[in-house]
């Protein structure tokens, strides 16, 4: 009797792409628990993607940049419009040059710039409040058609786009990134006498001698009125419209958005503008040589990371020895797949201190959403990673200008 051949059952196996879709968290945990500890993208947990930055890509903008980091791609364009001071509701009298000199600590010597650091910080705070009150910075984040399968064409602005616009706007004001003096458009009245208001104290006019004093009050009033009429005043402001278009979206886009914004602002040049008394309007010079670069106060850079907690999956993440693995991983610069597996997201914005005597890094903002796994020690680790990320981005941004 012939012996029947019995075929052994074939083991059931899936390709990695199917495994990632069926059990994404187990798939990610298997990679992180391996001997090399690499993520599915081949990066280590604390390894970030190096962005590619191209500036000056848009012809009809005062400044532009295109940034790509992994599958996230953002294009940023900056346009400037002129806002007449007379059109501002509840506009207060314009700040004079003398008041600005007192606000910024005089600005006469290098020693005053070092010793009046607190006064400069206070002045920037006042400038940021004035800038926010008049809405001189208008960022707008848009999600383009086809950037992600979850965004359909013809839909109104999504909640995520509005949230990103608000985060960008508040960070612009909190970081005091743009100097208010670059947005002011002055009117300098013609004067027959040599101006002395900008001279240093050693060349300032001396006090009147007793013999030259007069009790004629109308003459003093007339002279003070003439001085007020000859003082420079602010007649208009530049309003910066910053448009950020997300071309491709995979993972948290805020760090890529902020990098594109910084690169575009560093590439921005504003035309020379002045107030014409005869026309009662602002005149801009058409010469590129007369334009000036927009000054940036420091370079605050953002880094986003996610926290993957193995405890959440219970039996799905039990080791071969039968013991539950409670380890968590902090993943820097997460992509779209890792974003769906992480319970918490942390965004840290850091920059270098400006004071010469206090060299180092300072935290501008920390944002956290979801979960409660990240403690103080983990937050210190995230801040340290953000400082390392700042050095890497500085090399890329510095080389793109």
C-alpha positions as a Markdown table, in Angstrom:
| # | Residue | x | y | z |
|---|---|---|---|---|
| 1 | Unk | 0.0 | 0.0 | 0.0 |
| 2 | Unk | 1.4 | 3.3 | -1.0 |
| 3 | Unk | 2.2 | 5.7 | 1.7 |
| 4 | Unk | 0.4 | 8.9 | 1.3 |
| 5 | Unk | 2.6 | 12.0 | 1.3 |
| 6 | Unk | 1.5 | 14.6 | 3.8 |
| 7 | Unk | 2.7 | 18.1 | 3.2 |
| 8 | Unk | 3.8 | 20.1 | 6.3 |
| 9 | Unk | 1.9 | 23.3 | 6.9 |
| 10 | Unk | 3.6 | 26.5 | 5.7 |
| 11 | Unk | 4.2 | 29.1 | 8.3 |
| 12 | Unk | 2.0 | 32.2 | 8.0 |
| 13 | Unk | 4.2 | 35.3 | 7.3 |
| 14 | Unk | 3.5 | 38.8 | 6.2 |
| 15 | Unk | 5.8 | 41.3 | 4.5 |
| 16 | Unk | 6.9 | 44.2 | 6.7 |
| 17 | Unk | 4.5 | 46.7 | 4.9 |
| 18 | Unk | 1.5 | 44.5 | 5.8 |
| 19 | Unk | 2.7 | 44.0 | 9.4 |
| 20 | Unk | 3.0 | 47.7 | 9.8 |
| 21 | Unk | -0.6 | 48.2 | 8.7 |
| 22 | Unk | -2.0 | 45.4 | 10.8 |
| 23 | Unk | -0.2 | 46.1 | 14.0 |
| 24 | Unk | 1.6 | 49.4 | 13.8 |
| 25 | Unk | 2.5 | 49.7 | 17.5 |
| 26 | Unk | 3.9 | 46.1 | 17.7 |
| 27 | Unk | 5.8 | 46.8 | 14.5 |
| 28 | Unk | 7.4 | 49.9 | 15.9 |
| 29 | Unk | 8.1 | 48.2 | 19.2 |
| 30 | Unk | 9.8 | 45.3 | 17.4 |
| 31 | Unk | 12.2 | 47.7 | 15.7 |
| 32 | Unk | 13.0 | 49.7 | 18.8 |
| 33 | Unk | 13.6 | 46.6 | 20.9 |
| 34 | Unk | 16.0 | 45.1 | 18.3 |
| 35 | Unk | 19.7 | 45.0 | 18.8 |
| 36 | Unk | 20.4 | 48.1 | 16.7 |
| 37 | Unk | 17.5 | 50.0 | 18.2 |
| 38 | Unk | 16.6 | 51.6 | 14.8 |
| 39 | Unk | 13.2 | 52.9 | 13.9 |
| 40 | Unk | 11.4 | 51.7 | 10.7 |
| 41 | Unk | 12.9 | 54.6 | 8.8 |
| 42 | Unk | 16.4 | 53.5 | 9.7 |
| 43 | Unk | 17.1 | 56.4 | 12.1 |
| 44 | Unk | 18.0 | 56.1 | 15.8 |
| 45 | Unk | 15.5 | 57.3 | 18.4 |
| 46 | Unk | 17.3 | 60.6 | 18.9 |
| 47 | Unk | 18.3 | 61.1 | 15.2 |
| 48 | Unk | 16.6 | 63.9 | 13.3 |
| 49 | Unk | 16.2 | 64.4 | 9.6 |
| 50 | Unk | 18.4 | 67.1 | 8.0 |
| 51 | Unk | 16.3 | 69.6 | 6.1 |
| 52 | Unk | 16.9 | 70.9 | 2.6 |
| 53 | Unk | 16.5 | 74.7 | 2.4 |
| 54 | Unk | 16.3 | 76.8 | -0.8 |
| 55 | Unk | 15.8 | 80.6 | -0.4 |
| 56 | Unk | 14.7 | 83.2 | -2.9 |
| 57 | Unk | 12.6 | 80.7 | -4.8 |
| 58 | Unk | 9.6 | 83.0 | -5.4 |
| 59 | Unk | 10.1 | 85.9 | -7.8 |
| 60 | Unk | 7.3 | 88.3 | -6.6 |
| 61 | Unk | 7.9 | 88.1 | -2.9 |
| 62 | Unk | 10.2 | 90.2 | -0.7 |
| 63 | Unk | 11.5 | 87.0 | 0.8 |
| 64 | Unk | 10.8 | 83.3 | 0.3 |
| 65 | Unk | 12.1 | 79.8 | 1.2 |
| 66 | Unk | 11.3 | 76.2 | 0.4 |
| 67 | Unk | 12.1 | 73.6 | 3.1 |
| 68 | Unk | 11.8 | 69.9 | 2.9 |
| 69 | Unk | 12.4 | 67.5 | 5.8 |
| 70 | Unk | 11.6 | 63.9 | 5.0 |
| 71 | Unk | 8.1 | 63.8 | 3.6 |
| 72 | Unk | 7.2 | 67.3 | 5.0 |
| 73 | Unk | 7.6 | 70.1 | 2.4 |
| 74 | Unk | 6.7 | 73.8 | 3.1 |
| 75 | Unk | 7.0 | 76.9 | 0.9 |
| 76 | Unk | 7.0 | 80.3 | 2.6 |
| 77 | Unk | 6.5 | 83.7 | 1.0 |
| 78 | Unk | 6.7 | 87.1 | 2.6 |
| 79 | Unk | 4.9 | 90.2 | 1.3 |
| 80 | Unk | 4.8 | 93.7 | 2.7 |
| 81 | Unk | 2.0 | 96.2 | 2.6 |
| 82 | Unk | 1.9 | 99.8 | 4.0 |
| 83 | Unk | -0.4 | 100.7 | 6.7 |
| 84 | Unk | -1.1 | 104.5 | 7.1 |
| 85 | Unk | -1.0 | 105.5 | 10.8 |
| 86 | Unk | -4.1 | 107.6 | 10.3 |
| 87 | Unk | -6.1 | 104.4 | 9.4 |
| 88 | Unk | -5.2 | 102.7 | 12.7 |
| 89 | Unk | -8.1 | 102.8 | 15.2 |
| 90 | Unk | -7.2 | 104.4 | 18.6 |
| 91 | Unk | -3.7 | 105.2 | 17.3 |
| 92 | Unk | -1.5 | 106.8 | 19.9 |
| 93 | Unk | 0.9 | 109.6 | 19.1 |
| 94 | Unk | 3.9 | 108.4 | 17.2 |
| 95 | Unk | 7.1 | 107.5 | 19.1 |
| 96 | Unk | 9.8 | 110.1 | 18.6 |
| 97 | Unk | 13.5 | 109.4 | 18.1 |
| 98 | Unk | 14.3 | 110.8 | 21.6 |
| 99 | Unk | 11.9 | 108.3 | 23.2 |
| 100 | Unk | 13.3 | 105.4 | 21.2 |
| 101 | Unk | 16.8 | 106.4 | 22.3 |
| 102 | Unk | 15.7 | 106.4 | 25.9 |
| 103 | Unk | 13.9 | 103.1 | 25.4 |
| 104 | Unk | 16.9 | 101.4 | 23.9 |
| 105 | Unk | 19.3 | 102.8 | 26.5 |
| 106 | Unk | 20.6 | 105.6 | 24.4 |
| 107 | Unk | 22.6 | 103.4 | 22.1 |
| 108 | Unk | 25.6 | 105.9 | 22.3 |
| 109 | Unk | 28.4 | 103.6 | 23.3 |
| 110 | Unk | 29.3 | 100.0 | 23.3 |
| 111 | Unk | 29.4 | 100.0 | 27.1 |
| 112 | Unk | 25.8 | 101.0 | 27.2 |
| 113 | Unk | 24.7 | 98.2 | 25.0 |
| 114 | Unk | 26.2 | 95.7 | 27.5 |
| 115 | Unk | 25.0 | 97.3 | 30.7 |
| 116 | Unk | 21.5 | 98.1 | 29.5 |
| 117 | Unk | 20.5 | 94.5 | 28.6 |
| 118 | Unk | 17.4 | 94.7 | 30.8 |
| 119 | Unk | 16.3 | 97.9 | 29.2 |
| 120 | Unk | 16.7 | 96.4 | 25.7 |
| 121 | Unk | 14.6 | 93.4 | 26.7 |
| 122 | Unk | 12.0 | 95.7 | 28.1 |
| 123 | Unk | 11.9 | 97.7 | 24.9 |
| 124 | Unk | 11.5 | 94.6 | 22.8 |
| 125 | Unk | 8.6 | 93.5 | 25.0 |
| 126 | Unk | 7.0 | 96.9 | 24.4 |
| 127 | Unk | 7.6 | 96.6 | 20.7 |
| 128 | Unk | 6.1 | 93.1 | 20.6 |
| 129 | Unk | 3.0 | 94.4 | 22.4 |
| 130 | Unk | 2.7 | 97.3 | 20.0 |
| 131 | Unk | 3.2 | 95.0 | 17.0 |
| 132 | Unk | 0.5 | 92.6 | 18.3 |
| 133 | Unk | -1.9 | 95.5 | 19.0 |
| 134 | Unk | -1.6 | 96.8 | 15.4 |
| 135 | Unk | -1.5 | 93.3 | 13.8 |
| 136 | Unk | 1.6 | 94.1 | 11.8 |
| 137 | Unk | 2.4 | 90.3 | 11.4 |
| 138 | Unk | -0.1 | 88.2 | 9.6 |
| 139 | Unk | 0.9 | 84.6 | 9.2 |
| 140 | Unk | -1.4 | 82.2 | 7.4 |
| 141 | Unk | -0.8 | 78.4 | 7.1 |
| 142 | Unk | -2.5 | 76.6 | 4.2 |
| 143 | Unk | -2.7 | 72.9 | 3.4 |
| 144 | Unk | -2.4 | 72.4 | -0.3 |
| 145 | Unk | -4.5 | 69.9 | -2.4 |
| 146 | Unk | -2.8 | 66.5 | -2.3 |
| 147 | Unk | -0.5 | 67.2 | 0.6 |
| 148 | Unk | -2.1 | 64.3 | 2.5 |
| 149 | Unk | -4.9 | 61.7 | 1.8 |
| 150 | Unk | -6.9 | 63.1 | 4.7 |
| 151 | Unk | -7.3 | 66.6 | 3.1 |
| 152 | Unk | -9.8 | 66.8 | 0.3 |
| 153 | Unk | -9.8 | 69.7 | -2.3 |
| 154 | Unk | -12.4 | 72.4 | -2.1 |
| 155 | Unk | -12.8 | 72.2 | 1.7 |
| 156 | Unk | -12.7 | 75.2 | 4.1 |
| 157 | Unk | -9.6 | 75.9 | 6.2 |
| 158 | Unk | -9.2 | 72.9 | 8.5 |
| 159 | Unk | -8.8 | 73.1 | 12.3 |
| 160 | Unk | -5.2 | 72.0 | 12.0 |
| 161 | Unk | -4.4 | 74.9 | 9.6 |
| 162 | Unk | -6.0 | 77.5 | 11.9 |
| 163 | Unk | -4.2 | 76.0 | 14.9 |
| 164 | Unk | -0.9 | 76.1 | 13.2 |
| 165 | Unk | -1.4 | 79.7 | 12.1 |
| 166 | Unk | -2.2 | 80.7 | 15.7 |
| 167 | Unk | 0.9 | 78.9 | 17.0 |
| 168 | Unk | 3.1 | 80.6 | 14.5 |
| 169 | Unk | 1.6 | 84.0 | 15.3 |
| 170 | Unk | 2.0 | 83.7 | 19.1 |
| 171 | Unk | 5.6 | 82.4 | 18.7 |
| 172 | Unk | 6.4 | 85.4 | 16.5 |
| 173 | Unk | 5.3 | 87.7 | 19.3 |
| 174 | Unk | 6.7 | 85.7 | 22.2 |
| 175 | Unk | 10.1 | 85.3 | 20.6 |
| 176 | Unk | 10.3 | 89.0 | 19.7 |
| 177 | Unk | 11.8 | 87.8 | 16.4 |
| 178 | Unk | 11.3 | 91.0 | 14.3 |
| 179 | Unk | 12.4 | 94.5 | 15.3 |
| 180 | Unk | 9.7 | 97.1 | 15.4 |
| 181 | Unk | 12.1 | 99.7 | 14.1 |
| 182 | Unk | 12.3 | 97.9 | 10.7 |
| 183 | Unk | 8.5 | 98.3 | 10.3 |
| 184 | Unk | 8.3 | 102.0 | 11.1 |
| 185 | Unk | 8.2 | 104.5 | 8.2 |
| 186 | Unk | 9.4 | 108.0 | 9.4 |
| 187 | Unk | 8.7 | 111.5 | 8.3 |
| 188 | Unk | 11.7 | 113.9 | 8.7 |
| 189 | Unk | 10.5 | 117.5 | 8.4 |
| 190 | Unk | 12.9 | 119.9 | 6.7 |
| 191 | Unk | 15.0 | 121.9 | 9.1 |
| 192 | Unk | 17.0 | 125.1 | 8.6 |
| 193 | Unk | 19.2 | 124.5 | 11.6 |
| 194 | Unk | 21.6 | 121.6 | 12.2 |
| 195 | Unk | 19.8 | 118.8 | 14.1 |
| 196 | Unk | 21.3 | 118.0 | 17.5 |
| 197 | Unk | 18.9 | 115.4 | 18.8 |
| 198 | Unk | 21.0 | 112.5 | 17.5 |
| 199 | Unk | 24.3 | 113.9 | 18.7 |
| 200 | Unk | 26.2 | 112.2 | 21.6 |
| 201 | Unk | 26.1 | 114.0 | 25.0 |
| 202 | Unk | 29.5 | 115.5 | 24.5 |
| 203 | Unk | 28.3 | 117.5 | 21.5 |
| 204 | Unk | 24.8 | 118.2 | 22.8 |
| 205 | Unk | 23.8 | 121.8 | 23.1 |
| 206 | Unk | 24.8 | 123.4 | 26.4 |
| 207 | Unk | 22.3 | 124.9 | 28.9 |
| 208 | Unk | 21.2 | 128.5 | 28.4 |
| 209 | Unk | 23.2 | 131.1 | 30.3 |
| 210 | Unk | 21.4 | 133.2 | 32.9 |
| 211 | Unk | 21.8 | 136.3 | 30.9 |
| 212 | Unk | 20.1 | 134.8 | 27.9 |
| 213 | Unk | 17.0 | 133.7 | 29.8 |
| 214 | Unk | 13.9 | 135.6 | 29.1 |
| 215 | Unk | 10.6 | 135.9 | 30.8 |
| 216 | Unk | 8.7 | 136.3 | 27.6 |
| 217 | Unk | 6.4 | 133.3 | 27.8 |
| 218 | Unk | 5.0 | 133.6 | 24.2 |
| 219 | Unk | 8.5 | 133.4 | 22.7 |
| 220 | Unk | 9.2 | 130.2 | 24.7 |
| 221 | Unk | 6.0 | 128.7 | 23.6 |
| 222 | Unk | 6.7 | 129.5 | 20.0 |
| 223 | Unk | 10.1 | 128.0 | 20.1 |
| 224 | Unk | 8.8 | 124.8 | 21.7 |
| 225 | Unk | 6.1 | 124.6 | 19.0 |
| 226 | Unk | 8.7 | 125.0 | 16.3 |
| 227 | Unk | 10.8 | 122.2 | 17.9 |
| 228 | Unk | 7.8 | 119.9 | 18.0 |
| 229 | Unk | 7.0 | 120.6 | 14.4 |
| 230 | Unk | 10.6 | 119.7 | 13.4 |
| 231 | Unk | 10.7 | 116.4 | 15.2 |
| 232 | Unk | 10.6 | 113.2 | 13.1 |
| 233 | Unk | 7.5 | 111.2 | 13.6 |
| 234 | Unk | 6.1 | 107.8 | 12.4 |
| 235 | Unk | 3.6 | 108.2 | 9.6 |
| 236 | Unk | 3.1 | 104.5 | 8.5 |
| 237 | Unk | 4.1 | 100.9 | 9.2 |
| 238 | Unk | 5.0 | 97.9 | 7.2 |
| 239 | Unk | 2.6 | 94.9 | 7.5 |
| 240 | Unk | 4.2 | 91.6 | 6.8 |
| 241 | Unk | 1.9 | 89.0 | 5.3 |
| 242 | Unk | 3.6 | 85.6 | 5.7 |
| 243 | Unk | 2.0 | 82.7 | 3.7 |
| 244 | Unk | 3.0 | 79.2 | 4.5 |
| 245 | Unk | 1.8 | 76.5 | 2.1 |
| 246 | Unk | 2.3 | 72.9 | 3.1 |
| 247 | Unk | 3.0 | 70.9 | -0.1 |
| 248 | Unk | 3.5 | 67.5 | 1.6 |
| 249 | Unk | 2.4 | 66.5 | 5.1 |
| 250 | Unk | 3.7 | 63.4 | 6.9 |
| 251 | Unk | 4.1 | 63.9 | 10.7 |
| 252 | Unk | 4.0 | 67.0 | 12.8 |
| 253 | Unk | 4.7 | 69.9 | 10.5 |
| 254 | Unk | 5.4 | 72.7 | 13.0 |
| 255 | Unk | 9.2 | 72.5 | 13.1 |
| 256 | Unk | 9.3 | 72.4 | 9.3 |
| 257 | Unk | 6.9 | 75.4 | 9.1 |
| 258 | Unk | 9.0 | 77.4 | 11.6 |
| 259 | Unk | 12.2 | 76.6 | 9.7 |
| 260 | Unk | 10.7 | 77.8 | 6.5 |
| 261 | Unk | 9.5 | 81.0 | 8.1 |
| 262 | Unk | 12.9 | 81.8 | 9.6 |
| 263 | Unk | 14.6 | 81.1 | 6.3 |
| 264 | Unk | 12.2 | 83.4 | 4.4 |
| 265 | Unk | 12.5 | 86.2 | 6.9 |
| 266 | Unk | 16.3 | 86.1 | 6.7 |
| 267 | Unk | 15.9 | 86.3 | 3.0 |
| 268 | Unk | 13.5 | 89.3 | 3.2 |
| 269 | Unk | 14.5 | 92.8 | 2.0 |
| 270 | Unk | 12.2 | 95.7 | 2.5 |
| 271 | Unk | 12.2 | 98.7 | 0.1 |
| 272 | Unk | 13.3 | 102.1 | 1.3 |
| 273 | Unk | 10.2 | 104.1 | 2.2 |
| 274 | Unk | 9.6 | 107.6 | 3.4 |
| 275 | Unk | 6.7 | 110.0 | 3.9 |
| 276 | Unk | 6.2 | 112.7 | 1.2 |
| 277 | Unk | 4.6 | 115.8 | 2.7 |
| 278 | Unk | 3.5 | 117.2 | -0.6 |
| 279 | Unk | 1.7 | 114.1 | -1.7 |
| 280 | Unk | 0.6 | 113.1 | 1.8 |
| 281 | Unk | 1.6 | 109.5 | 1.1 |
| 282 | Unk | 4.4 | 107.0 | 1.4 |
| 283 | Unk | 6.9 | 106.8 | -1.4 |
| 284 | Unk | 9.0 | 103.6 | -2.0 |
| 285 | Unk | 12.3 | 103.5 | -3.8 |
| 286 | Unk | 12.3 | 101.2 | -6.8 |
| 287 | Unk | 16.1 | 100.6 | -6.5 |
| 288 | Unk | 17.1 | 97.2 | -5.1 |
| 289 | Unk | 20.3 | 98.8 | -3.8 |
| 290 | Unk | 18.2 | 101.0 | -1.5 |
| 291 | Unk | 16.4 | 98.1 | 0.1 |
| 292 | Unk | 17.5 | 96.8 | 3.5 |
| 293 | Unk | 17.5 | 93.3 | 5.0 |
| 294 | Unk | 15.0 | 92.5 | 7.7 |
| 295 | Unk | 16.8 | 92.2 | 11.0 |
| 296 | Unk | 16.2 | 89.1 | 13.0 |
| 297 | Unk | 16.5 | 89.0 | 16.8 |
| 298 | Unk | 18.2 | 85.7 | 17.5 |
| 299 | Unk | 17.3 | 82.5 | 15.8 |
| 300 | Unk | 14.8 | 80.5 | 17.8 |
| 301 | Unk | 14.5 | 77.0 | 16.3 |
| 302 | Unk | 11.8 | 74.4 | 17.0 |
| 303 | Unk | 12.1 | 70.6 | 17.4 |
| 304 | Unk | 9.2 | 68.2 | 17.7 |
| 305 | Unk | 9.4 | 64.8 | 19.2 |
| 306 | Unk | 7.0 | 62.0 | 20.2 |
| 307 | Unk | 6.9 | 59.6 | 23.2 |
| 308 | Unk | 6.2 | 55.9 | 22.5 |
| 309 | Unk | 5.0 | 54.1 | 25.6 |
| 310 | Unk | 5.2 | 50.3 | 25.4 |
| 311 | Unk | 2.9 | 49.8 | 28.5 |
| 312 | Unk | -0.2 | 50.8 | 26.6 |
| 313 | Unk | -0.4 | 47.6 | 24.5 |
| 314 | Unk | -0.4 | 45.2 | 27.4 |
| 315 | Unk | 0.0 | 41.6 | 26.2 |
| 316 | Unk | 0.9 | 42.7 | 22.8 |
| 317 | Unk | 4.3 | 43.9 | 24.0 |
| 318 | Unk | 5.3 | 41.0 | 26.2 |
| 319 | Unk | 8.9 | 39.9 | 25.8 |
| 320 | Unk | 9.9 | 36.3 | 25.1 |
| 321 | Unk | 10.7 | 35.7 | 28.8 |
| 322 | Unk | 7.1 | 36.5 | 29.7 |
| 323 | Unk | 7.9 | 39.8 | 31.4 |
| 324 | Unk | 6.1 | 43.0 | 30.3 |
| 325 | Unk | 8.4 | 45.6 | 28.8 |
| 326 | Unk | 7.5 | 49.0 | 30.3 |
| 327 | Unk | 10.1 | 51.0 | 28.5 |
| 328 | Unk | 9.3 | 54.2 | 26.7 |
| 329 | Unk | 11.2 | 55.9 | 23.9 |
| 330 | Unk | 11.6 | 59.6 | 23.0 |
| 331 | Unk | 11.6 | 59.8 | 19.2 |
| 332 | Unk | 12.9 | 63.0 | 17.7 |
| 333 | Unk | 11.4 | 64.4 | 14.5 |
| 334 | Unk | 8.7 | 61.7 | 14.1 |
| 335 | Unk | 7.2 | 60.9 | 10.7 |
| 336 | Unk | 3.6 | 60.1 | 9.8 |
| 337 | Unk | 3.7 | 56.4 | 10.8 |
| 338 | Unk | 5.4 | 57.1 | 14.2 |
| 339 | Unk | 2.9 | 60.0 | 14.9 |
| 340 | Unk | 0.0 | 57.5 | 15.0 |
| 341 | Unk | 1.9 | 55.3 | 17.5 |
| 342 | Unk | 2.9 | 58.0 | 19.9 |
| 343 | Unk | 0.7 | 59.1 | 22.8 |
| 344 | Unk | 2.5 | 62.4 | 23.5 |
| 345 | Unk | 4.1 | 65.1 | 21.4 |
| 346 | Unk | 6.4 | 67.7 | 22.7 |
| 347 | Unk | 7.7 | 70.8 | 20.8 |
| 348 | Unk | 10.6 | 72.8 | 22.2 |
| 349 | Unk | 11.8 | 76.1 | 20.9 |
| 350 | Unk | 15.3 | 77.2 | 21.9 |
| 351 | Unk | 17.8 | 79.9 | 20.9 |
| 352 | Unk | 21.1 | 81.2 | 21.9 |
| 353 | Unk | 21.3 | 83.9 | 24.7 |
| 354 | Unk | 22.2 | 87.3 | 23.5 |
| 355 | Unk | 24.1 | 88.5 | 26.6 |
| 356 | Unk | 27.8 | 88.3 | 26.2 |
| 357 | Unk | 28.3 | 87.4 | 29.9 |
| 358 | Unk | 25.6 | 84.6 | 29.8 |
| 359 | Unk | 26.5 | 82.5 | 26.8 |
| 360 | Unk | 24.4 | 79.4 | 26.4 |
| 361 | Unk | 20.9 | 78.3 | 25.3 |
| 362 | Unk | 17.6 | 79.5 | 26.6 |
| 363 | Unk | 14.1 | 78.0 | 26.2 |
| 364 | Unk | 11.6 | 80.2 | 24.4 |
| 365 | Unk | 8.6 | 77.9 | 24.5 |
| 366 | Unk | 7.6 | 74.3 | 25.4 |
| 367 | Unk | 4.4 | 72.8 | 24.0 |
| 368 | Unk | 3.1 | 69.4 | 25.1 |
| 369 | Unk | -0.1 | 67.6 | 24.1 |
| 370 | Unk | -1.5 | 64.2 | 25.1 |
| 371 | Unk | -0.7 | 61.7 | 27.8 |
| 372 | Unk | 1.2 | 62.1 | 31.1 |
| 373 | Unk | 4.3 | 60.0 | 30.6 |
| 374 | Unk | 6.9 | 62.7 | 30.2 |
| 375 | Unk | 8.3 | 63.8 | 33.5 |
| 376 | Unk | 10.9 | 66.3 | 34.6 |
| 377 | Unk | 13.8 | 64.2 | 33.7 |
| 378 | Unk | 12.4 | 63.3 | 30.3 |
| 379 | Unk | 11.7 | 67.0 | 29.7 |
| 380 | Unk | 15.3 | 67.8 | 30.5 |
| 381 | Unk | 16.4 | 65.2 | 27.9 |
| 382 | Unk | 14.1 | 66.7 | 25.3 |
| 383 | Unk | 15.5 | 70.2 | 25.9 |
| 384 | Unk | 19.1 | 68.8 | 25.6 |
| 385 | Unk | 18.1 | 67.2 | 22.3 |
| 386 | Unk | 16.6 | 70.5 | 21.1 |
| 387 | Unk | 19.8 | 72.3 | 21.8 |
| 388 | Unk | 21.7 | 69.7 | 19.8 |
| 389 | Unk | 19.2 | 70.1 | 17.0 |
| 390 | Unk | 19.7 | 73.9 | 17.1 |
| 391 | Unk | 23.3 | 73.5 | 16.2 |
| 392 | Unk | 22.6 | 71.3 | 13.3 |
| 393 | Unk | 19.9 | 73.6 | 11.9 |
| 394 | Unk | 22.1 | 76.6 | 12.3 |
| 395 | Unk | 24.6 | 75.1 | 9.9 |
| 396 | Unk | 21.9 | 74.4 | 7.4 |
| 397 | Unk | 20.2 | 77.8 | 7.7 |
| 398 | Unk | 23.5 | 79.7 | 7.7 |
| 399 | Unk | 24.6 | 78.0 | 4.5 |
| 400 | Unk | 21.3 | 78.7 | 2.7 |
| 401 | Unk | 21.5 | 82.4 | 2.8 |
